[in-house]
Amino acid sequence: MEIERDIAKVNTDIEAVTKEIKAVTDQIKVLENILEKEYEEWTQTEKNKYGNHSMLREKENKLREKENKLRDEKNKLMEILAEKEKQRTHEMDTFNNILNNSLPKLETLDSTTNNKTGTAPTYPRDCGRTFQEWATFTEEVDEFCNSSIITNCLSSNLGKKFTFDEGGCRNEMDVHHRILNNYGLPLKALLKDLGISSDFERPGGDNQVLFDPDIAWKIKDNENSALGLVIEVKPWWSFDIVDNVVERYKQDTEQSNSPDSKLVKALQQIYGYMSYNYMRYGILTTYTCTYFLRRKGESTLCISKSKKITTNKS
């Protein structure tokens, strides 16, 4: 960022001036020590170099003038730095700013395809009879976000200005990239502020992640990493969000057309990823709407109501 380059340059200039001030101050101290002595006490070298007291005081005065000018220069640089820092703070995002701003509504470009039935999931897991709504999801999130450590982080500076990617989407891969940029990067910065080093990434070929979910959240510690969350993406143009997802799932699985239900396929797919990767939490998202899932025990899956983002376009 240009502001970062400006601040780095001002800091370099301040450091250089500070060193120059110290050098001049040291010279003045040397002259003061000599001036305190009687002329007869001067060494021959001092007499040859400085002449007499009058000439030495003239040299001292010139050094003091130089010192004052350097200090004025440093003060001006400090004022410039303060202004640049203020400008940087203004330009940088807090997570609250991001939460209060609308995400861009992504356009569906012409080359997108609407798969009527969806792709058959690999290693699906039936959500089972105990599939239930995560009824306390909102309360749990509110309690977490209202804790002091979180409220402080939500208002802290994330260290950069985030620019949302507003590019249209031609395929599911485009949606993955928009999610990684528009959701992943700010969340990564917030988590870092909480002391959690992590990354959102596409795990293709990662031997830590079984069966290649679309996006994985990985917690990192130096050279090591561990899987923390799996995310399945279904583009908004090919997946219908329903409110009573548990009821709808049970209806579709009881009907003869359940193999064609995209809802059933998607839920069994993300549940399979969560189970085989030993993940307690998972996410199913279209970018515009998101379900949050939690495994409870060995055979119970809970799902939140759909959470819809606010976009800046109708």
N, C-alpha and C positions, 0 to 999 in steps of 0.2 A: 504494500500500500504506500502511496506517496507520502502520507502523513508520517508513517513509520520511518521513511528515509529522511524526512525533514528533521524529525526528533533525533535520529541517530547523528545527523550532521551537527546539530546544535550542541549535543552532548560532547561530540569530538572537539568542537571549537571551545567549549567551556573547559574541557580538560587541558587543552593546549594553553589557554590563557592562564589557568590556575598554576600550571607548571612555570610559566613565564613570571607570574607574580612572585612565586616562591624564590625563583632565581634572583630577582631584583631585591627582594626583601633580605635575602642572605647577603647580597653585596652591601646593602645599607648597614647591616649589623657589623660587617667587617670594618666599614668606614667609621662607624660610631666608636668602635673599640680603639681605633687609631686616634680619633679626635680627642678621646679622653686622656691621652698621654701628652706629656710635655714634649715639645719639639726635640729636645735633647735626648729623649727616650726613643725616638723613632729609629728604626734600623736604616742602614744606608739604602737598602732596597726600597723602603717606604718613602724616603726622601726623594730618591730618583723617580719613583713612580707617581707620587702625589704632590711633590713640590713643598708646600707648606700648609698650615691650617686653613688659611683663606681659600686657597685653590681646592683643598679637599672638601671644604664646606660647600663650595660651588658645585663640585661633582656630586656631593650627597643630595643637594637640592634638586639637581637634574634627575637623579634616580628617584627621588620622592615624587616628582612630577610624573615620571614615567609610571611609577607604581599606582598613583591615583588614576591616571588614564586607563591603565589596565583594569583596575577595580571597577571603574565606570563601565568599561567594555564588558566585563563579566556580569555586572548587574543587568545591563541591557540584554545580554544573552540569556540570563536567568528569566527575565520577563518574557522573552520570546519563547523559551522552553515552557513556561507556565501556560502561555496562550496555546501553544501547540498541544500540550497535554490536555488542556481543556477541550480543544477541538477534537482530539482523538477520543476523549470520553464521550463527547456528544455524538461522534460518528459510530461508536461501537454499540453493539446490541447488548441488552440484558435479556434474559429468558422471558421476563415479564413482557418486554416489548414485543418479542416474537409471539407470545401467547395472545397478546392483545391485537396483533395485526392479522389480517386475513391472508391465508395462503392463496397463491394464484390458482385459478380454475384452469385446468389443463384442457386444451382442445383435443377432440378426437379427430385425427386426420383421416383422409379418405382411404388409406390402404389398410385400416384396421379391419379385422374379420370378426364376425359374430358367430362363434361356435355354438350351435344350438344345444349341444349336450355336454360340452367340455371334454377334457382329456381324462381318460381313466387314470386314477391315482395309482402310484406304485406304493406297495406296502401300506394300504389303508388300514384303519382300525375303526370298527363299529363303535359309535359313541355309547351304545348300550341303553338299557332300560333306566339306568340311574342318571342319564344326561339331564342336566338341570341348569336353571338360570343362576348366574352369579349375582344374587340379589343384593349383596352388600358392597358391590364393586365401587359405586359412587362414593359411599360413606368411607370406605377404606382409602380411596384416592384423596378425598378431602382431608382426612385425618393426617395422611402422610404429607400432603402439600402444606398443611398449616403448622407443621412442626417448625421450630425455630431455625434449625439447620437448613431446611429446605427454603423457607421464606427468605433467609439471608442470601442463599445461592440464587434464588429466582431474581433478586434485585441486583446481584453483583454483575460486574462487567465480564462479558464472555470473551473479551480479548480481540474481537474482530467484528466487522460489519458483515452480516450474512445477506447474500443476494439469492433470492429464490429463483429457481429455474422455471420459467414460464413456457418452455418449449412444448409444442403439441406432441402427442403420442401416436405412433403408427402401430405399435405392437406392445406386447407385455414387457419386453426388455426396456423400452422407453419408460414405462411406468416404474420399473425397478430403479432406474437411474434418478428419476424425479423424487422418489421416496428417499433414496440414499442421500440426496442433496438437501431436499426441503425439510425432511424430518431428521435424518441421521446426523448431519453435521451439527445442528444446534444442540441436539441431545448429547452428542459426544462431548461438546464443550461444557455443557452443564454437568455431566457426570465427572469430567475431569476436575471441575471446580469442587466436586464432592470428594475428590481423592480417588476416583475410579478411572483408571486408564482402560479404554475400550474402543471398539470400532464396530461399525455396521458394514457388512461386506457380503458379497455374493460368494457362497462357499464351494463353487464347482471344483471338484478334485481335492477338497480338503479332507484329509483322513480323520480329522476330529469330528466331522459331521456326517452322519449317515443319511443316505438317500437324497442328498442335495435339495433341501428346502430353498426357496427363492432367496431369502436373506437371512443371515445369521448375525446375532449380536454376540461378540466375543470379548471377554474380559482379559486384559493383557497385563502381564507383570514381567518387566524386562524382556527376556527372550521367550517366555512361556505365555500360553494363552489357554483359555477354557471357554467352552460354549456356555452362554448364559440364557439364550432365547432364540426361538426359531420363528420365522415370519413367512407366511404364505400369501402371495399376491394374486388377486384375481381382478383383471382390469374392469373398470366400471361399466364398460360397454358390453361385457359378456357375463356379468354376474349381478343378479338382483338381490338387493338387501331387503330383508324382511324383519319386522319388529318382533314377532313371536317366533324366534328362530327354533326354540326347543320344540314347540308344538308343531311347527312346520316340518321339522326333521322327522318327528315321529309319524306324522301323516304320510310323508313321502316314503318312508321305509316300510310302512304297512301296505302301501299301494303297489300294484303290479308294475308301475312305471318308475319305481325307485332307481333302477340302473341309469335312467336318463336324467335324474335330478342333479343339477349342478350344485345345489346346496348340500346334498348328501355327500357327493364326491369331495367337495371342498372341505367339509368338516371332518370327514374320515381321513382325508389326506393330512391335514394339519395335526389331527389327533395321533396319527401314525408317526409323524415326524417327532412330536413331543414324547411319545411313549418310547420309541426305539432309541432316541437320543437322551432319555432320562431327564427330560425337561419338565419342570413344574408349570412353566408359563409358555404361552404361545400367542401369536397374533395372526388374524386373518383380515386382510385389508384390500380395499379396492382403490386406495389413495383417498377417495372422498369420504368413505365410511370405513369404520374399523370395528371388529369384534376382538375383545380380549378374552383369552381362555386360561383356565387354571385346572390342573389335575389335582384331585383330592383323593388321597389313598391310591390304590392300585387300579381301580376300575370306575372311578367317577370323574366325569368331565363337567366343568362349570363354564358358562359363557355369559359375558356381559351383554347388555342391550347394545345395539349398534351406536357408535359415537361418530357423529357427522362433523366434518370440519366446516368452518366458515370460509368461503372463498370470496375473492374481491371482484367476482363477476357473477351476474345472475344467471 
